[in-house]
Amino acid sequence: MTKNEAVQKMKALMEERAHFMGAYAVMSWDERTGSPSRKGVEGRAKTSGFLAQESFKRLVSPDMKACLECLDAHRDELSGLESAMLREYRRVYNKNIAVPPERVGALTELTGEAEAVWMEARDAGDFARMAPYFEKIFALQREMAGYYGYAEHPYDALLDDYEEGLTVRKLDEFFGALRAELVPLLKKVSAAQQPDTSFLEKSFTVDRQALLSQALARLVGYDMDRGQLGTTQHPFTISVNRHDVRVTTHYYERDLLSAVFSTVHECGHGIYDQGMDPALEAYGLNGGASMSVHESQSRSYENVMCRSRAFVRTLLPRLQTLFPREFSDVSAEALYRAVNVAKASLIRVEADELTYCLHILVRYELEKLIMEDSINVRDLPALWNEKMQEILGVTPPDDAQGVLQDTHWSSGLLGYFPSYALGSAYSAQFMHAMGKEVDIAGCLAMGDFAPINAWLGERIHRHGMTLTAEELMLRVTGEPFTARYFVDYLKEKYGELYA
Amino acid sequence: MTKNEAVQKMKALMEERAHFMGAYAVMSWDERTGSPSRKGVEGRAKTSGFLAQESFKRLVSPDMKACLECLDAHRDELSGLESAMLREYRRVYNKNIAVPPERVGALTELTGEAEAVWMEARDAGDFARMAPYFEKIFALQREMAGYYGYAEHPYDALLDDYEEGLTVRKLDEFFGALRAELVPLLKKVSAAQQPDTSFLEKSFTVDRQALLSQALARLVGYDMDRGQLGTTQHPFTISVNRHDVRVTTHYYERDLLSAVFSTVHECGHGIYDQGMDPALEAYGLNGGASMSVHESQSRSYENVMCRSRAFVRTLLPRLQTLFPREFSDVSAEALYRAVNVAKASLIRVEADELTYCLHILVRYELEKLIMEDSINVRDLPALWNEKMQEILGVTPPDDAQGVLQDTHWSSGLLGYFPSYALGSAYSAQFMHAMGKEVDIAGCLAMGDFAPINAWLGERIHRHGMTLTAEELMLRVTGEPFTARYFVDYLKEKYGELYA
């Protein structure tokens, strides 16, 4: 095989994979946004599983092996995109080829069952029901870590799945800084007086909320001609192809803000996927630099930008137009304070900008112990509650509001949680860098996202998977990642808000 | 390979195919019922094309060849389902293996382009724009017929795609009978007085129409837990899997009947697909006996059952509940006459029960000439108009309402049209047989479809593709197919209606 033949063959594998993933995405969209038949779900799940498996097979096929070996031998003759393709798929190949396929199957089967049980166990707050599944899943995850390989900590092997090169060593430092700074900050915030939010405790018709979300999606720069805004209980973003990046939001009559911030959060993900260099798709490099970088974009729109004093000046008149009675007497400052309420709570997905990463810290510490195999699964509920008390100062009254609240462990997604917190921290560092070149507050107050999106598109979005998160951070901000910007941002923002 | 290995391998190929077709179906549903991004359509079309191609590849793969050869050698040891699988897929293999793959690709590419041009050409009534595409498509279809092979007429090779063993010889006899009997009948009907339909020429809110369609779908026995009722301009039925058979309908404020009969038509297709023996799926035999048999089921529900005097007694009180002002003074007899208006018209998809098959006759005669290569494409519009005048007694004022009205030729679907007419005729023969054992009118007047569906399920639906249309007809009705039941049915019905 010549170098050119290997490149063409790999691109052909990438194209096949893109088709499998595109079809998978449409099936996932259908399952979640449509109302497909209840009884057909098992058949659809098998079809989705087949698509995922076929997509995965391309990554570890003998064809892929031959291509990688050929390109390895011609390393010096490769173009930039060819090199990036080789680097990414060599990594993926090496990591996955060591895993016995029947163990992948075992995990898929186990988590498929566990996810269904979890919904019932959570609703009943019945940890004992879930425990045997957790035991098996955690054991399998430790087994996987062995196949993947790691230098220091078994958890590293899983963390690397979501962020190349991420380790316990790095996260200990990161979370250590958060813990040292944010736990005392939360204590102060908790002691201070909460702002008035009574003007939000009203009923807002879903029709008008939908108008608002559509308008906000366009305002922040999400391209409706290359996507669509759907409705689901749990908002998400999914890419069918480069020109079909779909997002969803949810609407609650009694919670106007939930739709607003869910919409701009998902649009942040969507704008990233819509902003990639068209040339990347053919090389299988059309994706986020890492899970955390993806999350950094959604958090930038949701929090740093749309919960800012500047953006509230853009948001308020829109609320006043749609809901004149409810907002005519509300000041921009009152709205700013109301959208930034911070307080310790029990449920991660309902947590605010300040406390969210502390919920992640609880999970991080437990996942570390799980991967070290140093705790008994039956002790998890008590450990969870202890950590919640220690870090957030609250104790769940039951396991439904405690250790059973997330689907991740049932789905076998250990190592995923840290990317949420890391995403917020990346966001702060990226936005700090942007602030040196773009008048962010000016843009937000004018409701003009074009200069912001141009900067993000040029510096971050267009690169897709051609740079690692580490490389991207260094290139965009001129320094390696540090928790400092995030901590400073939160201390300044909440220090001022809660005096 | 042992016999058992060949069976297992073929079942594995069938399972893969089912996944590809299931994913294709969901993508098709998404494209037609959702509002996916305009700019993403090209990418989605490529993904759908990939799925279709992969599904097709399984039918002509070396694996399939080996399985077929092994099973051919063990013909006497096969179970009933194994034999049926061998028969069907040997036929498909033999037929398709002769076609050079690049000619399949050429046809797909050509029709993909032609379909887009057709929409514009039709809207503009511009036949000259379409002519070069028709020329190329027809030439390719004649070429395909050569690859497929045929005994008497090149058209036979294409007809066989939609109904195994269907030939020009058989259709000439069928359409000859229709022509001889129905053209004079239509003349009489046209001379008679039309019933009063003024009570239908009102506005009916779409919300209430949707309630009606949902209720009718359930009433006729379509299982909502194993499907769903969507909305599209052109109603259709599509199966994702055995437990996910989806149908659509359309709603026009000024045309209440359109939704009613579209809904029950598609539900007829849906009930067939929902009623197949669960064991068939694993053998790739989970489908209609033929296109015409499928159409016979939809036509049975739409016409023979739901346009009957008996069913109108079930329908009318429902209309009176939903639209009391419009229907309080309407009698069952007036409604029966209004839903059975027959008159010559220009557009096939708007044609009534009596004239529909005459529209098909026009197309059948032209397709025969096209496949014989005995006409010039540029003469098609004039020939079309002549045939319309000769058969239906009307002449299209332009090509948009004439030769350009259907998408089939642009899509390369020559040989498809006859199955519509044949379906209606099959329906009459099946229903006649049912009438000997089931009190159809009694059931319809009571709105109780259970005995009807039990009979259809047992005699027709559960068999799927294990019997050919010919075998099924003989087994269900005790005699070979004849046009007589259809002609008699129409003569009796419309003779009485138009005195």
Contacts between the chains, C-beta under 8 A, distances in Angstrom:
chain1	res1	chain2	res2	distance
A	16	B	50	7.3
A	18	B	47	7.8
A	19	B	46	7.1
A	19	B	47	4.6
A	19	B	50	4.1
A	19	B	51	7.1
A	22	B	43	6.9
A	22	B	44	7.1
A	22	B	47	4.4
A	23	B	23	4.4
A	23	B	24	7.9
A	23	B	26	7.7
A	23	B	27	6.1
A	23	B	47	5.6
A	23	B	51	6.0
A	24	B	23	7.9
A	26	B	23	7.7
A	26	B	26	5.9
A	26	B	27	5.0
A	26	B	30	5.1
A	26	B	44	7.5
A	26	B	47	7.9
A	27	B	23	6.1
A	27	B	26	5.0
A	29	B	30	6.9
A	29	B	34	7.9
A	30	B	26	5.1
A	30	B	29	6.9
A	30	B	30	6.0
A	33	B	34	7.9
A	34	B	29	8.0
A	34	B	33	7.9
A	34	B	34	7.7
A	34	B	228	7.6
A	35	B	228	6.0
A	36	B	228	6.5
A	36	B	240	7.4
A	36	B	244	6.1
A	36	B	246	7.9
A	37	B	224	7.7
A	37	B	225	6.2
A	37	B	226	5.1
A	37	B	227	5.3
A	37	B	228	6.0
A	37	B	243	6.1
A	37	B	244	4.5
A	37	B	245	7.8
A	37	B	246	7.7
A	38	B	225	5.5
A	39	B	225	5.3
A	39	B	226	4.8
A	39	B	243	4.0
A	39	B	244	7.4
A	40	B	226	6.4
A	40	B	227	7.8
A	40	B	240	6.1
A	40	B	241	5.5
A	40	B	242	7.9
A	40	B	243	4.0
A	40	B	244	2.7
A	42	B	243	7.4
A	43	B	22	6.9
A	43	B	240	7.1
A	43	B	241	3.3
A	43	B	242	6.7
A	43	B	243	5.7
A	43	B	244	6.2
A	44	B	22	7.1
A	44	B	26	7.5
A	44	B	240	6.4
A	44	B	241	6.7
A	44	B	244	6.4
A	46	B	19	7.1
A	47	B	18	7.8
A	47	B	19	4.6
A	47	B	22	4.4
A	47	B	23	5.6
A	47	B	26	7.9
A	47	B	240	7.7
A	47	B	241	7.2
A	50	B	16	7.2
A	50	B	19	4.1
A	51	B	19	7.1
A	51	B	23	6.0
A	224	B	37	7.7
A	225	B	37	6.2
A	225	B	38	5.5
A	225	B	39	5.3
A	226	B	37	5.1
A	226	B	39	4.9
A	226	B	40	6.5
A	227	B	37	5.3
A	227	B	40	7.8
A	228	B	34	7.6
A	228	B	35	6.0
A	228	B	36	6.5
A	228	B	37	6.0
A	240	B	36	7.4
A	240	B	40	6.1
A	240	B	43	7.1
A	240	B	44	6.4
A	240	B	47	7.8
A	241	B	40	5.5
A	241	B	43	3.3
A	241	B	44	6.7
A	241	B	47	7.2
A	242	B	40	7.9
A	242	B	43	6.8
A	243	B	37	6.1
A	243	B	39	4.0
A	243	B	40	4.1
A	243	B	42	7.4
A	243	B	43	5.8
A	244	B	36	6.1
A	244	B	37	4.6
A	244	B	39	7.4
A	244	B	40	2.7
A	244	B	43	6.3
A	244	B	44	6.5
A	245	B	37	7.8
A	246	B	36	7.8
A	246	B	37	7.7
